[in-house]
Amino acid sequence: MKRIQILVIDDDAVACEFLQEALSREGYAVDAFTSGKEALKKDLSRYELLMSDIRMPEIDGLQFLRHVREKWPELPVILMTAYGSLETTMEALRLGAWDYISKPFSPEAIRAMVHKVLEVRDLRQRRMHGQPKLIGEPQFIGSSATMVGFYKQLARVADSPASVLIEGESGTGKELAARSLHQLSARRDKPFRPVHCGAIPDTLLESELFGYERGAFTGADHIHEGILEASEGGTVFLDEITEMSTALQGKLLRFMQDGEVRRLGGNKVRHVAVRVVAAANRNIDEEVGKGNFRSDLLYRFVVRLRMPPLREHKEDMAQLVESLLKKLGYPSVRVSDEAMELFMAYDWPGNVRELQNVLEQTLLLSPFVVILPEHLPARFCLKEDAFLPLLPPLEEAERKQIIQTLQTTSWNQSQAAQLLGIDRKTLRTKIQRYGLLKEELP
């Protein structure tokens, strides 16, 4: 039986040997080159799969991929890199890479990817081409396998008109993901309009989205074009969509089904072509179960993406810290190894937003060239090998009062907020701030 021929290109000879060993054990015939330039001198048509590193001298992996696409357009190529980013992922997929993997990877991971690509190659005899044509500026920071996996999902969805729901914790960068979807699509020259549903009263939110006619309500002394109409051909980003009332959800559902917009106080129906991207920081399936979110609206979102929390890609911590220090105007400041160990051990409930806040607070209060453990906020102090939130007396008293009230109301947040004299959104913010989890409290 003929063995499948695979060619590996990596300027690191050790990496070539690793791949040859890993793939040969699966029965593949593997050749290797340490130069993309030398590999291009050969007739590559006899290979059924090419694998190339991206960062190489003379000719890098993306340039190699361009040459391969010109001569052998149907030849599958997997790109490998230790420096993954949204930009390189977009460019790789735009140029026609069949897949993209972040180093380091295990033998099992690369064998699984090769198997998948070869399987897909067999299914693509109908010459289906689904790679998105994306060009954009890199915005996300992180080259871990977790983030590269997210970049790949983002890339494959970006140029589609499909509605997208981005799920994830607060501070993970859901709006950044939505902006990337827009910027990396054919809609990039059209409007991108974010709407923070949780910050706008429901009655006002309806008029902002759909617009209103003169005389529609007291004070409506002019015609107002809604955000959906004003975003024709572009993208509307609905942040915190679970804060929207079920009544307004019904009107949004009709728009997502038919593109129909009817202004408040008007009878005329307008049809608008707008892509809807939404974000939720609460478990939307649980909200459906509670009756707070319509299941039929949920099903209108063709794609659901999950933003990984920072604790799931701490390998990117050093890269994130360096980028944030530059953003904050302190490019020469560095974090000591001891302080970085505390960063790596911490769970980051507020994610990247919390990381930026910690750095900014530390730099303002302790403007040193090197950030040491003693410069960090009190919650990073270790006690019995665990992180405990060391709070000022007033905040600790507030925390205890919130815990007591939540326990009294069996974690009914609406009742608890009423007893505490605050609104429900403020209560949720404080629950997140103090890291209160129902299952961890008595």
Secondary structure, DSSP 8 states (H G I E B T S, - for coil): ----EEEEE-S-HHHHHHHHHHHHTTT-EEEEES-HHHHTTS-GGG-SEEEEESS-SSS-HHHHHHHHHHH-TTS-EEEEESS--HHHHHHHHHHT-SEEEESS--HHHHHHHHHHHHHHHHHGGG-----------------SHHHHHHHHHHHHHHTS---EEEE--TTS-HHHHHHHHHHTSTTTTS-EEEEEGGGS-HHHHHHHHH-B-TTSSTT--S-B--HHHHTTTSEEEEETGGGS-HHHHHHHHHHHHH-EEE-BT---EEE---EEEEEESS-HHHHHHHTSS-HHHHTT--EEEE---GGG-GGGHHHHHHHHHHHTT-TT-EE-HHHHHHHHHS--TTHHHHHHHHHHHHHHHS--SEE-GGGS-GGG-EETTEE-----HHHHHHHHHHHHHHHHTTT-HHHHHHHHTS-HHHHHHHHHHTT--GGG--
